[in-house]
Amino acid sequence: MFSKSAQWYDVLYRFKNYQQEADAIITRLKKEHPAARTLLDVACGTAEHARYLSAIYQVDGVDINSDFVAIAARKNPAGQFSQADMMDFNLGKTYDIVLCLFSSIGYIKTLENMVKTLRYFEKRLNPGGIVLVEPWFEPAAWHPLESVYMLTGESAEGKVCRMNFNEQEGNLSIINFHYIVGTETGVTYFSERHELGLFARQEKEGAFKQAGLTVEFDLLGITGRGLYLAKRVSDL
């Protein structure tokens, strides 16, 4: 994921208000788990959320993309950032909070993988801990071929334009990203294909339960995509 475009990720997503989102998360966590001190950001990306969350929590992160991990570590030198698959990781420690934001959970593609992933989240929790997951779209909300989307950005390194159109194959939403990048060495083109699983709310809630977690759903969440809040069944 974003294997070719990691260096341009923050440039393209400058429109995203990470501080506002982090503040909303902190408000929710203080209400649900006021004693929480440690936090693991799963699929942390370039760790923009972590930059703000670290004002309150000791934040570590994991991501499958090694370039993202390197960027995240530079931004957050006090945290431990590791390359790992969200479906199979063990950092040798547990946390009060496990986060998975910006719909990254969709990359697991299947319900079987979702259960497996959530079980790993459950295993990383301290007693009384909380899991927060921002979901990908439900099938009814996915409208492939409806439009072409474009983002542009500029930094000291150059300029980038990303365009994409969407497709669907079975329960997979497919995003075909096309990039044009201009730097002092010239103009280049490359593309990426992203596949994310489409699951109904009932299916996702069932996956949490199979993973040994109780779950509540906030329809709005922090960006309008909703937010799942889960706790260990054994902690209740």
LODREN-921387 format. One record per atom (N, C-alpha, C): residue in three letters; x, z, y. Coordinates in pm, whole numbers, padded with zeros to 5 digits, always signed. Example, Ala and Ser with C-alpha at 12.3 -4.5 7.8 and 13.67 -1.06 7.14 Angstrom:
Ala+01319+00780-00569;Ala+01230+00780-00450;Ala+01320+00780-00330;Ser+01285+00708-00225;Ser+01367+00714-00106;Ser+01290+00787+00003;
This chain:
Met+00082+00000-00120;Met+00000+00000+00000;Met+00087+00000+00126;Phe+00062-00093+00215;Phe+00138-00106+00338;Phe+00288-00116+00309;Ser+00322-00174+00196;Ser+00461-00180+00153;Ser+00545-00272+00242;Lys+00481-00371+00304;Lys+00554-00464+00389;Lys+00542-00429+00537;Ser+00445-00347+00571;Ser+00411-00327+00712;Ser+00435-00185+00763;Ala+00503-00102+00686;Ala+00515+00040+00721;Ala+00569+00061+00862;Gln+00667-00017+00903;Gln+00728+00006+01034;Gln+00633-00026+01149;Trp+00526-00101+01120;Trp+00429-00139+01224;Trp+00301-00056+01218;Tyr+00292+00034+01123;Tyr+00168+00109+01101;Tyr+00127+00189+01225;Asp+00218+00268+01279;Asp+00184+00351+01394;Asp+00153+00266+01517;Val+00219+00153+01530;Val+00192+00063+01642;Val+00049+00012+01635;Leu+00003-00026+01517;Leu-00130-00081+01501;Leu-00240+00024+01512;Tyr-00209+00148+01477;Tyr-00311+00252+01477;Tyr-00299+00347+01597;Arg-00241+00300+01706;Arg-00232+00382+01826;Arg-00369+00415+01884;Phe-00468+00334+01853;Phe-00603+00361+01903;Phe-00665+00485+01837;Lys-00614+00527+01724;Lys-00672+00637+01647;Lys-00632+00769+01709;Asn-00729+00856+01735;Asn-00702+00984+01802;Asn-00671+01091+01697;Tyr-00546+01094+01655;Tyr-00504+01188+01550;Tyr-00516+01333+01597;Gln-00487+01358+01722;Gln-00496+01497+01769;Gln-00641+01546+01764;Gln-00734+01464+01808;Gln-00875+01503+01803;Gln-00920+01526+01659;Glu-00877+01440+01568;Glu-00913+01457+01427;Glu-00851+01583+01370;Ala-00725+01609+01403;Ala-00658+01729+01354;Ala-00725+01854+01409;Asp-00764+01851+01534;Asp-00834+01966+01593;Asp-00965+01994+01520;Ala-01037+01887+01484;Ala-01164+01903+01411;Ala-01138+01963+01273;Ile-01031+01921+01209;Ile-00995+01975+01078;Ile-00960+02123+01090;Ile-00880+02157+01191;Ile-00839+02296+01211;Ile-00961+02385+01235;Thr-01054+02337+01316;Thr-01175+02414+01343;Thr-01252+02441+01214;Arg-01262+02337+01130;Arg-01333+02352+01003;Arg-01260+02447+00910;Leu-01130+02437+00903;Leu-01052+02520+00813;Leu-01053+02667+00857;Lys-01047+02690+00987;Lys-01052+02829+01036;Lys-01185+02896+00999;Lys-01290+02817+00995;Lys-01420+02870+00956;Lys-01426+02896+00807;Glu-01376+02801+00726;Glu-01388+02809+00581;Glu-01281+02895+00516;His-01161+02898+00575;His-01050+02971+00514;His-00957+03022+00624;Pro-01001+03125+00696;Pro-00923+03172+00812;Pro-00784+03226+00777;Ala-00764+03266+00652;Ala-00634+03321+00612;Ala-00535+03213+00568;Ala-00576+03087+00564;Ala-00491+02979+00515;Ala-00365+02964+00600;Arg-00253+02943+00534;Arg-00126+02925+00604;Arg-00050+02800+00560;Thr-00074+02753+00437;Thr+00002+02639+00385;Thr-00092+02523+00356;Leu-00043+02401+00377;Leu-00128+02282+00366;Leu-00049+02167+00307;Leu-00109+02097+00213;Leu-00049+01976+00155;Leu-00133+01856+00195;Asp-00069+01760+00259;Asp-00134+01636+00302;Asp-00102+01528+00198;Val-00202+01494+00117;Val-00184+01394+00010;Val-00214+01255+00066;Ala-00128+01158+00033;Ala-00135+01025+00094;Ala-00120+01042+00245;Cys-00012+01109+00284;Cys+00008+01151+00423;Cys+00038+01037+00517;Gly+00074+00919+00465;Gly+00110+00808+00552;Gly+00230+00843+00637;Thr+00223+00810+00766;Thr+00335+00840+00855;Thr+00325+00980+00916;Ala+00228+01058+00869;Ala+00216+01201+00902;Ala+00182+01228+01048;Glu+00098+01144+01107;Glu+00050+01172+01242;Glu-00042+01294+01243;His-00131+01306+01143;His-00213+01427+01136;His-00124+01551+01123;Ala-00023+01540+01040;Ala+00065+01655+01013;Ala+00135+01703+01140;Arg+00166+01613+01231;Arg+00232+01653+01356;Arg+00150+01757+01432;Tyr+00018+01742+01428;Tyr-00070+01835+01499;Tyr-00111+01953+01412;Leu-00132+01929+01284;Leu-00168+02038+01193;Leu-00056+02140+01180;Ser+00067+02095+01197;Ser+00182+02185+01180;Ser+00191+02290+01290;Ala+00111+02277+01395;Ala+00106+02381+01497;Ala+00042+02508+01443;Ile-00039+02494+01337;Ile-00111+02606+01277;Ile-00062+02636+01136;Tyr-00030+02532+01061;Tyr+00001+02547+00919;Tyr+00143+02501+00887;Gln+00195+02552+00777;Gln+00317+02497+00718;Gln+00274+02375+00636;Val+00311+02257+00681;Val+00258+02133+00625;Val+00364+02060+00544;Asp+00331+02028+00419;Asp+00408+01936+00336;Asp+00324+01811+00311;Gly+00387+01706+00262;Gly+00312+01584+00237;Gly+00368+01503+00122;Val+00282+01423+00063;Val+00323+01326-00039;Val+00260+01192-00008;Asp+00332+01087-00041;Asp+00280+00951-00027;Asp+00353+00862-00127;Ile+00284+00760-00175;Ile+00344+00669-00272;Ile+00443+00573-00206;Asn+00431+00558-00075;Asn+00513+00463+00000;Asn+00639+00534+00052;Ser+00755+00494+00003;Ser+00880+00561+00040;Ser+00912+00544+00188;Asp+00874+00431+00247;Asp+00897+00411+00390;Asp+00812+00507+00473;Phe+00687+00528+00432;Phe+00603+00626+00500;Phe+00664+00766+00490;Val+00714+00800+00373;Val+00772+00933+00352;Val+00891+00954+00446;Ala+00973+00853+00462;Ala+01089+00865+00551;Ala+01045+00884+00696;Ile+00943+00811+00739;Ile+00891+00825+00875;Ile+00830+00964+00892;Ala+00752+01008+00793;Ala+00687+01139+00799;Ala+00789+01251+00811;Ala+00897+01241+00735;Ala+01000+01346+00737;Ala+01070+01353+00872;Arg+01090+01239+00935;Arg+01153+01238+01068;Arg+01061+01305+01171;Lys+00932+01282+01159;Lys+00838+01341+01255;Lys+00819+01490+01234;Asn+00832+01535+01110;Asn+00800+01673+01074;Asn+00916+01736+00998;Pro+01027+01764+01064;Pro+01146+01814+00994;Pro+01126+01950+00927;Ala+01024+02026+00967;Ala+01002+02157+00906;Ala+00929+02147+00773;Gly+00870+02031+00743;Gly+00794+02014+00620;Gly+00872+01945+00511;Gln+00818+01951+00390;Gln+00876+01881+00275;Gln+00789+01760+00247;Phe+00845+01641+00260;Phe+00771+01518+00236;Phe+00835+01442+00120;Ser+00751+01408+00022;Ser+00802+01354-00104;Ser+00726+01228-00143;Gln+00797+01139-00211;Gln+00733+01020-00264;Gln+00668+01056-00397;Ala+00538+01032-00407;Ala+00466+01064-00530;Ala+00332+00993-00530;Asp+00283+00966-00651;Asp+00150+00910-00671;Asp+00049+01024-00667;Met-00060+01008-00591;Met-00158+01116-00581;Met-00223+01149-00715;Met-00213+01058-00813;Met-00271+01082-00944;Met-00177+01155-01038;Asp-00054+01179-00993;Asp+00044+01241-01083;Asp+00159+01299-01002;Phe+00144+01422-00956;Phe+00251+01481-00878;Phe+00258+01632-00903;Asn+00376+01687-00888;Asn+00396+01831-00900;Asn+00516+01868-00813;Leu+00490+01937-00705;Leu+00596+01975-00612;Leu+00656+02111-00643;Gly+00605+02175-00749;Gly+00657+02306-00786;Gly+00605+02418-00700;Lys+00500+02394-00624;Lys+00440+02498-00541;Lys+00291+02470-00524;Thr+00219+02569-00475;Thr+00075+02555-00451;Thr+00045+02584-00304;Tyr-00079+02552-00264;Tyr-00114+02554-00122;Tyr-00253+02615-00099;Asp-00273+02663+00023;Asp-00404+02713+00061;Asp-00502+02598+00086;Ile-00449+02486+00135;Ile-00532+02370+00168;Ile-00468+02245+00110;Val-00550+02158+00049;Val-00506+02025+00009;Val-00595+01924+00081;Leu-00533+01835+00157;Leu-00605+01732+00233;Leu-00579+01594+00175;Cys-00680+01507+00185;Cys-00660+01365+00158;Cys-00750+01290+00256;Leu-00689+01236+00362;Leu-00764+01182+00475;Leu-00758+01029+00483;Phe-00828+00977+00584;Phe-00829+00834+00618;Phe-00867+00747+00498;Ser-00956+00798+00414;Ser-01013+00724+00300;Ser-00910+00683+00196;Ser-00795+00750+00195;Ser-00689+00713+00099;Ser-00733+00731-00045;Ile-00831+00819-00070;Ile-00879+00842-00206;Ile-00932+00714-00269;Gly-00976+00617-00187;Gly-01028+00493-00241;Gly-00927+00413-00321;Tyr-00798+00434-00296;Tyr-00695+00356-00365;Tyr-00683+00390-00514;Ile-00750+00496-00559;Ile-00742+00529-00702;Ile-00829+00433-00785;Lys-00922+00363-00721;Lys-00995+00248-00775;Lys-01106+00279-00875;Thr-01086+00376-00966;Thr-01186+00402-01070;Thr-01230+00547-01067;Leu-01349+00573-01121;Leu-01398+00710-01128;Leu-01311+00796-01220;Glu-01263+00735-01327;Glu-01173+00808-01417;Glu-01049+00856-01342;Asn-00993+00768-01259;Asn-00876+00807-01181;Asn-00911+00910-01074;Met-01033+00903-01021;Met-01073+01002-00922;Met-01078+01141-00983;Val-01135+01151-01101;Val-01138+01281-01170;Val-00996+01332-01194;Lys-00910+01244-01241;Lys-00771+01282-01267;Lys-00703+01329-01140;Thr-00724+01257-01030;Thr-00664+01292-00903;Thr-00713+01426-00852;Leu-00844+01447-00859;Leu-00900+01573-00810;Leu-00855+01692-00896;Arg-00830+01668-01023;Arg-00775+01774-01107;Arg-00635+01813-01061;Tyr-00556+01716-01019;Tyr-00425+01747-00964;Tyr-00438+01826-00835;Phe-00536+01789-00751;Phe-00559+01865-00629;Phe-00593+02010-00663;Glu-00681+02027-00761;Glu-00725+02162-00801;Glu-00606+02245-00850;Lys-00515+02182-00922;Lys-00399+02254-00975;Lys-00301+02296-00865;Arg-00307+02229-00751;Arg-00215+02260-00642;Arg-00268+02368-00548;Leu-00389+02421-00576;Leu-00451+02520-00488;Leu-00408+02662-00520;Asn-00387+02740-00416;Asn-00378+02884-00431;Asn-00518+02942-00453;Pro-00529+03064-00506;Pro-00661+03127-00518;Pro-00734+03128-00383;Gly-00860+03087-00385;Gly-00938+03081-00263;Gly-00913+02958-00179;Gly-00834+02865-00232;Gly-00798+02746-00156;Gly-00910+02644-00142;Ile-00887+02546-00055;Ile-00988+02445-00021;Ile-00927+02306-00032;Val-01009+02212-00079;Val-00975+02070-00080;Val-01064+01999+00020;Leu-01006+01918+00108;Leu-01082+01833+00199;Leu-01048+01687+00170;Val-01150+01605+00146;Val-01130+01464+00114;Val-01220+01379+00204;Glu-01158+01288+00277;Glu-01233+01191+00356;Glu-01254+01066+00271;Pro-01378+01032+00237;Pro-01402+00925+00140;Pro-01393+00785+00199;Trp-01381+00690+00110;Trp-01395+00549+00143;Trp-01545+00515+00146;Phe-01579+00396+00188;Phe-01719+00356+00201;Phe-01793+00359+00067;Glu-01921+00385+00075;Glu-02007+00370-00041;Glu-02044+00222-00056;Pro-02087+00181-00175;Pro-02117+00038-00198;Pro-02216-00021-00097;Ala-02319+00054-00062;Ala-02421+00002+00029;Ala-02368-00019+00171;Ala-02259+00048+00205;Ala-02203+00038+00340;Ala-02092-00066+00350;Trp-02058-00129+00240;Trp-01950-00229+00239;Trp-02011-00368+00255;His-01967-00441+00358;His-02025-00571+00388;His-01914-00677+00394;Pro-01872-00724+00277;Pro-01764-00823+00275;Pro-01805-00955+00340;Leu-01706-01025+00391;Leu-01723-01157+00452;Leu-01815-01155+00574;Glu-01841-01035+00628;Glu-01929-01025+00743;Glu-01857-01065+00872;Ser-01726-01039+00877;Ser-01653-01065+01000;Ser-01503-01070+00971;Val-01429-01122+01067;Val-01284-01116+01065;Val-01242-01011+01168;Tyr-01148-00924+01128;Tyr-01106-00813+01213;Tyr-00962-00836+01259;Met-00930-00783+01378;Met-00796-00803+01432;Met-00749-00679+01505;Leu-00623-00643+01484;Leu-00554-00540+01560;Leu-00423-00598+01611;Thr-00383-00556+01729;Thr-00254-00598+01783;Thr-00179-00475+01834;Gly-00050-00487+01844;Gly+00030-00377+01893;Gly+00166-00424+01942;Glu+00231-00338+02019;Glu+00361-00372+02076;Glu+00447-00248+02085;Ser+00574-00263+02053;Ser+00670-00154+02064;Ser+00803-00212+02112;Ala+00904-00127+02120;Ala+01036-00174+02160;Ala+01094-00272+02059;Glu+01046-00263+01934;Glu+01098-00351+01828;Glu+01034-00490+01828;Gly+00916-00502+01890;Gly+00850-00632+01890;Gly+00700-00622+01902;Lys+00633-00730+01865;Lys+00488-00738+01873;Lys+00431-00775+01737;Val+00309-00725+01709;Val+00248-00750+01580;Val+00099-00779+01598;Cys+00049-00871+01521;Cys-00094-00901+01514;Cys-00136-00896+01368;Arg-00242-00821+01339;Arg-00293-00813+01202;Arg-00438-00857+01200;Met-00467-00952+01114;Met-00604-00997+01095;Met-00642-00979+00949;Asn-00770-00951+00926;Asn-00813-00935+00786;Asn-00957-00978+00768;Phe-00985-01020+00646;Phe-01122-01045+00602;Phe-01141-00968+00473;Asn-01266-00934+00444;Asn-01294-00846+00331;Asn-01368-00918+00220;Glu-01345-00872+00098;Glu-01411-00928-00019;Glu-01457-00815-00110;Gln-01520-00851-00220;Gln-01559-00753-00321;Gln-01553-00816-00458;Glu-01495-00742-00552;Glu-01492-00783-00692;Glu-01539-00664-00775;Gly-01660-00671-00826;Gly-01715-00558-00900;Gly-01727-00438-00809;Asn-01667-00325-00851;Asn-01673-00205-00768;Asn-01549-00190-00680;Leu-01473-00297-00664;Leu-01354-00293-00579;Leu-01381-00362-00446;Ser-01354-00292-00337;Ser-01349-00355-00206;Ser-01207-00407-00186;Ile-01196-00527-00134;Ile-01065-00592-00120;Ile-01044-00630+00026;Ile-00933-00584+00082;Ile-00896-00616+00219;Ile-00770-00700+00215;Asn-00778-00820+00267;Asn-00662-00908+00275;Asn-00608-00904+00417;Phe-00495-00834+00434;Phe-00431-00823+00565;Phe-00330-00936+00584;His-00335-00998+00701;His-00240-01104+00736;His-00170-01064+00866;Tyr-00037-01064+00864;Tyr+00043-01016+00976;Tyr+00126-01129+01036;Ile+00131-01133+01167;Ile+00227-01215+01240;Ile+00309-01119+01326;Val+00441-01121+01306;Val+00531-01027+01373;Val+00634-01105+01453;Gly+00647-01068+01580;Gly+00749-01130+01664;Gly+00852-01029+01709;Thr+00979-01058+01681;Thr+01090-00973+01724;Thr+01196-01061+01790;Glu+01306-01000+01827;Glu+01411-01078+01893;Glu+01475-01181+01801;Thr+01451-01167+01670;Thr+01506-01263+01574;Thr+01410-01377+01542;Gly+01287-01369+01593;Gly+01192-01477+01567;Gly+01056-01425+01525;Val+00972-01517+01476;Val+00836-01486+01434;Val+00825-01500+01283;Thr+00767-01398+01218;Thr+00751-01402+01074;Thr+00605-01375+01036;Tyr+00571-01414+00915;Tyr+00435-01393+00863;Tyr+00446-01329+00725;Phe+00355-01236+00697;Phe+00343-01183+00561;Phe+00201-01131+00543;Ser+00166-01103+00418;Ser+00030-01057+00388;Ser+00036-00941+00288;Glu-00073-00865+00283;Glu-00089-00755+00188;Glu-00233-00757+00137;Arg-00250-00722+00011;Arg-00382-00711-00050;Arg-00407-00564-00085;His-00514-00509-00033;His-00549-00369-00057;His-00679-00363-00135;Glu-00679-00284-00243;Glu-00797-00269-00328;Glu-00839-00122-00331;Leu-00965-00095-00296;Leu-01018+00041-00294;Leu-01150+00045-00369;Gly-01169+00152-00447;Gly-01290+00165-00527;Gly-01411+00202-00442;Leu-01525+00142-00477;Leu-01652+00171-00411;Leu-01737+00258-00503;Phe-01768+00380-00458;Phe-01845+00473-00541;Phe-01956+00536-00459;Ala-02070+00555-00521;Ala-02181+00622-00456;Ala-02151+00771-00442;Arg-02219+00833-00348;Arg-02198+00976-00323;Arg-02219+01058-00450;Gln-02321+01028-00526;Gln-02349+01102-00648;Gln-02233+01091-00747;Glu-02173+00973-00755;Glu-02059+00953-00845;Glu-01939+01036-00800;Lys-01915+01038-00670;Lys-01801+01114-00618;Lys-01821+01264-00638;Glu-01942+01310-00611;Glu-01969+01453-00630;Glu-01957+01491-00778;Gly-01995+01400-00866;Gly-01977+01424-01009;Gly-01831+01435-01047;Ala-01746+01356-00983;Ala-01602+01362-01010;Ala-01544+01497-00969;Phe-01587+01549-00854;Phe-01541+01682-00812;Phe-01579+01786-00917;Lys-01702+01780-00964;Lys-01750+01879-01061;Lys-01672+01869-01192;Gln-01642+01746-01236;Gln-01564+01730-01358;Gln-01422+01785-01342;Ala-01375+01788-01218;Ala-01240+01840-01192;Ala-01239+01991-01172;Gly-01354+02056-01193;Gly-01360+02201-01180;Gly-01375+02251-01038;Leu-01438+02169-00953;Leu-01453+02202-00812;Leu-01600+02199-00772;Thr-01642+02294-00693;Thr-01771+02283-00626;Thr-01752+02196-00503;Val-01857+02134-00452;Val-01837+02041-00341;Val-01955+02042-00246;Glu-01923+02034-00118;Glu-02022+02014-00012;Glu-01985+01886+00062;Phe-02087+01819+00119;Phe-02062+01693+00188;Phe-02111+01701+00331;Asp-02021+01672+00424;Asp-02053+01661+00566;Asp-02070+01512+00595;Leu-02191+01470+00628;Leu-02222+01328+00641;Leu-02138+01259+00749;Leu-02113+01328+00859;Leu-02038+01267+00969;Leu-01887+01279+00948;Gly-01841+01398+00911;Gly-01698+01418+00893;Gly-01623+01413+01024;Ile-01499+01364+01022;Ile-01417+01360+01143;Ile-01409+01222+01205;Thr-01447+01118+01130;Thr-01440+00981+01184;Thr-01567+00901+01157;Gly-01670+00968+01104;Gly-01793+00897+01073;Gly-01804+00851+00929;Arg-01699+00873+00851;Arg-01701+00831+00710;Arg-01743+00944+00616;Gly-01769+01061+00670;Gly-01805+01176+00588;Gly-01684+01257+00550;Leu-01708+01375+00491;Leu-01600+01462+00451;Leu-01648+01553+00339;Tyr-01574+01555+00229;Tyr-01604+01644+00117;Tyr-01519+01770+00129;Leu-01584+01885+00114;Leu-01515+02014+00112;Leu-01537+02076-00024;Ala-01429+02105-00094;Ala-01440+02153-00232;Ala-01360+02281-00253;Lys-01411+02364-00345;Lys-01344+02487-00383;Lys-01346+02499-00536;Arg-01250+02575-00587;Arg-01246+02598-00731;Arg-01371+02672-00778;Val-01426+02624-00886;Val-01539+02696-00949;Val-01494+02836-00988;Ser-01372+02850-01036;Ser-01322+02979-01083;Ser-01303+03079-00971;Asp-01300+03033-00843;Asp-01284+03124-00732;Asp-01415+03184-00685;Leu-01526+03131-00734;Leu-01658+03175-00687;Leu-01707+03295-00764;
